[in-house]
Amino acid sequence: MIVLIVHMTIQPGKQDECIHLLREMTAETVKEPGCIQYVTHQSTENPLSFAFYESYNDQAALDAHRASPHFARYIRGGIDVLVESRTRELFLPLT
């Protein structure tokens, strides 16, 4: 299993658009055969701050996710335009 955690801050006034895109993205991603979990979050302290918790069977499943049509539509063609800053980090389970 491989886990990707993403933190991002979006442009002011773009929260509703970001939430819509994240909901659409989540609905498609959870259907992927290699996806174990895909959960998006909005901060309770800063409405411009969002986080993703994604887990996949392996690197190949994550690569397939990144190559999917819905990734191109909702991330590259949508959320990427709204982002002011973003960090990504990959994790492997210890157990």
C-alpha positions in Angstrom: 0.0 0.0 0.0 1.1 3.6 -0.7 -0.4 6.7 0.8 -0.4 10.2 -0.6 -1.2 13.2 1.6 -1.8 16.5 -0.1 -2.3 19.9 1.6 -3.3 22.9 -0.5 -4.4 26.4 -0.1 -6.7 27.9 -2.7 -7.4 31.4 -3.9 -9.9 33.5 -1.8 -13.5 33.2 -3.0 -12.9 29.8 -4.8 -14.0 27.5 -2.0 -17.4 26.5 -3.5 -15.8 25.8 -6.8 -13.0 23.7 -5.2 -15.6 21.8 -3.1 -17.6 21.0 -6.2 -14.5 19.7 -8.0 -13.3 17.7 -5.1 -16.7 16.0 -4.7 -16.7 15.1 -8.4 -13.1 13.9 -8.3 -13.8 11.8 -5.2 -16.8 10.1 -6.8 -14.7 9.0 -9.8 -11.5 8.1 -7.9 -13.2 5.7 -5.4 -14.3 3.6 -8.4 -10.7 3.0 -9.5 -9.7 -0.7 -8.9 -6.4 0.2 -7.1 -7.9 2.9 -4.9 -8.3 1.8 -1.2 -9.4 5.2 0.2 -9.7 8.7 -1.1 -10.9 11.3 1.4 -10.9 15.1 1.0 -11.1 17.5 3.8 -11.6 21.3 4.3 -10.1 22.9 7.4 -12.3 24.1 10.2 -9.9 26.9 10.9 -9.1 28.2 7.4 -11.8 27.6 4.7 -9.1 28.1 2.0 -7.2 25.1 3.3 -7.9 21.6 2.0 -6.3 18.2 2.4 -6.5 14.9 0.6 -5.8 11.5 2.1 -5.3 8.9 -0.6 -4.3 5.3 -0.4 -3.7 2.9 -3.2 -2.7 -0.8 -3.6 0.7 0.2 -5.0 2.6 2.8 -7.0 1.1 1.4 -10.2 -2.4 2.2 -9.0 -1.3 5.7 -8.0 0.2 6.2 -11.5 -3.0 4.9 -13.1 -5.0 7.4 -11.0 -2.7 10.3 -12.1 -3.2 9.2 -15.8 -7.0 8.9 -15.5 -9.4 11.2 -17.5 -11.0 12.4 -14.3 -7.6 13.5 -12.9 -7.0 15.5 -16.0 -10.5 17.1 -15.9 -10.8 17.8 -12.1 -7.2 18.3 -11.0 -5.2 19.5 -14.0 -8.1 21.3 -15.7 -9.8 22.6 -12.5 -8.3 22.5 -9.1 -4.8 23.4 -10.3 -6.1 26.7 -11.5 -7.4 27.5 -8.0 -4.3 26.6 -6.0 -2.1 29.1 -4.3 0.2 26.6 -2.6 0.4 22.8 -2.3 2.5 20.2 -0.7 2.5 16.5 -1.5 4.1 13.6 0.5 4.1 9.9 -0.1 4.0 7.4 2.8 4.4 3.7 3.2 2.8 1.9 6.1 5.1 0.7 8.9 3.2 -2.5 9.6 
